[in-house]
Amino acid sequence: MRLVMSDPVRAREDARALAPIAVTLGEAVRLSGLSQATLRRRAAEGRLTLRKVGGRTLVLYESLARLLGAEADAERT
């Protein structure tokens, strides 16, 4: 039996390829654990990108991931 070591760069690229482009605001609340009000405040501060499509407010997934990374970094310091 041969052990295969996974390539972390490729794993990150694969995960990025599977990530959605955007999620609803409600889904962003569920994923982040932050309130809708907090997410809207972060958007007003320019730290999160929201888009209105029809009657739905969508959160660009990459901006949510960046925000959560930044929030986690801030908590560590």
N, C-alpha and C positions, 0 to 999 in steps of 0.2 A: 504494500500500500504506500502510495506516494503522498506526502503532505504538500499542499499547494499554498503558498503564501500569497495573500491578496495584496494588490498594489493600492496603497491608500489614495494616490492621485486618481487612479481610474475609478475607485469606489466613490470618491467625491463627485467626479464627473457623471457617473451613473446615477447617483442620487439627485444631482442637479437636473438631469434629463427627465427624471420621473416627477420632479416637483411641479405643482401646478403654476400657471402664470399668475393667477389671482384667486383669492378666496373671498367669500362674502364677509361682511363685517362680523356677523354672528359666528362664523367659523373661525375668524381671526381671534375673537374673544375666547373661544374654546381652546384653540391651539396655544395661545399665549398665556392665558390665565389673567390677563389684564381686562379691566372693564371697558365697555364701549366708550365711556366718557374719557378714559385715559388714552385710548387709541385715537380718538378724535382730537384730543389736546396735542398728542405727538404729531398728528398730521398738521395741525395749525402751526406748530413749531417748525414744520418742514422736515421732521425726522421720520415720517411715514407717508407713503403715497397712496391716496385714495382716488378711485375713479367712479363716477356715477354712470351706470349703464342701465338704461330704462329706469325702473324704480328701485334698482338695487345699488347699494354702495359696495364696491369691491376694493379689496386691499391687495396691492401688488405683493406677491409672495416674497420676492427678493428683498423688498423694503422691510417687510415684517421680520424676515430672518436677520437682516442687518440690525434692526432696532433691538431685537431680542439679544443679539450678540453684544451690542453696545450696553444694554441694560445689565447683562450678566457681568460684563467687564467692570462697570461702575460699582456693582455690589461687591466685587472682589477687592476693590481698592479702598 
